[in-house]
């Protein structure tokens, strides 16, 4: 089940504030940028960058994921391993708010999100 329209507005507000803090300076953005997407009840944070050997092709490697669990009213936090499978973020597998998720990703104390 997807998140409702009111939640979408809250998600956009939190994620846009995150991008304001996390995005690199404008002159670097053609080579490396940060974005997000909303799919059903999940938010994905990803990089935006050209393929190393073909600058005309842009890739969007995912960095972190939060999935809203409506029955428990919390967000499950995931990181993407090198085998391209999502794993629960063991230091804190759930958070109450999207702001807490963004804070975990920004701090990245265990270097699981940004490497």
BELBELLIN-V506410 format. One record per pair of residues at least 4 apart in sequence whose C-alpha atoms are under 8 Angstrom apart, sorted by the first residue. I is the first residue (numbers start at 1). J is the second residue. Records with the same first field share a line. If there is no record, write none. Layout:
# BELBELLIN-V506410
I->J ; J
This chain:
# BELBELLIN-V506410
1->40 ; 41
2->39 ; 40 ; 41
3->7 ; 8 ; 40 ; 41 ; 68
4->8
5->9
6->10
7->11
8->12
9->13
10->14
11->15 ; 98
12->16
13->17
14->18 ; 98 ; 99
15->19 ; 36 ; 102
16->20
17->21
18->22 ; 102
19->23 ; 34 ; 35
22->34 ; 106
23->29 ; 33 ; 34
24->28 ; 29 ; 32 ; 33 ; 34
25->29
28->32 ; 33
29->33
30->49 ; 50
31->48 ; 49 ; 50
32->47 ; 48 ; 49 ; 50
33->47 ; 48 ; 49
34->45 ; 46 ; 47 ; 48
35->45 ; 46 ; 47 ; 48
36->43 ; 44 ; 45 ; 46
37->43 ; 44 ; 45
38->42 ; 43 ; 44
39->43 ; 44
41->67 ; 68 ; 69
42->65 ; 66 ; 67 ; 68
43->65 ; 66 ; 67
44->62 ; 63 ; 64 ; 65 ; 66
45->62 ; 63 ; 64 ; 65
46->60 ; 61 ; 62 ; 63 ; 64
47->59 ; 60 ; 61 ; 62 ; 63
48->58 ; 59 ; 60 ; 61
49->58 ; 59 ; 60
50->54 ; 55 ; 56 ; 57 ; 58 ; 59
51->55 ; 56 ; 57 ; 58 ; 59
62->80
63->79 ; 80 ; 113 ; 114
64->77 ; 78 ; 79 ; 80 ; 105 ; 113
65->77 ; 78 ; 79
66->75 ; 76 ; 77 ; 78 ; 98 ; 101
67->75 ; 76 ; 77
68->73 ; 74 ; 75 ; 76
69->73 ; 74 ; 75 ; 76
70->74
73->96
74->94 ; 95 ; 96 ; 97
75->94 ; 95 ; 96 ; 97 ; 98 ; 101
76->88 ; 93 ; 94 ; 95
77->88 ; 89 ; 92 ; 93 ; 94 ; 95 ; 101
78->86 ; 87 ; 88 ; 89 ; 93
79->86 ; 87 ; 88 ; 89 ; 112 ; 113
80->84 ; 85 ; 86 ; 87 ; 112 ; 113
81->85 ; 86 ; 87 ; 112
88->93
89->93
95->100 ; 101
96->100
97->101
98->102
99->103
100->104
101->105
102->106
103->107
104->108 ; 109
105->113
108->112 ; 113 ; 114
111->115
